[in-house]
Amino acid sequence: MVLVYLVCDQARYTSFDAHYLPGPGTPVSRLSEPKNYRDGPDPADRTVLCAEVPCWKGDTTWMATDEDLGAIVAESLVAEGLPRPQHVATETRRLPQVYPVYVRGYREGLEAVAEWSDSLKHLTVFGRQGLFVPDNLHHVLSMGQAAADALGVDGSFDQQAWSASLDAFTGHVVED
């Protein structure tokens, strides 16, 4: 993934902390404006946007210049109906691994692995990678707490309580 940071000569871009752009027509999957979800010493007349641009290490997106990526992001936002950012500079960070990559049909393979791991008495699988869920950190911490709560002082594991927790995890909603 390339994180494309647009330094904007404006107080705010929008009032939202994040915009999700899941359609195939845009290279940007998520746009966040950190100034909108934190208190900090941000300049009053400037903001920074962070565009997440999925790619593969070494592809044309990965190899593009900062200036080209800034222009691509700005045009993509306008094409999606968002305001044109008044960006004056672009910075990028290239990250070779960020999120799990789901291929078509992954669920069947995941179910087979889940059945196998469920048969192992001393193994409990949870978390983002274990359950293939893009949860927030507080959800993952909740999963860890539920796993710890299911563990008895004698080393036993309350499978019924854990199963109820797994059912509850399906109700998690990613929040920004």
Secondary structure, DSSP 8 states (H G I E B T S, - for coil): -EEEEEEESSS-S-S-SEEE--STT-S-SEEE-GGGG--S---TT-EEEEEEE---TTSHHHHS-HHHHHHHHHHHHHHTT-----EEEEEEEE-S--S----TTHHHHHHHHHHHHHT-TT----HHHHHT----HHHHHHHHHHHHHHB-TTS-B-HHHHHHHHHHHTT-----
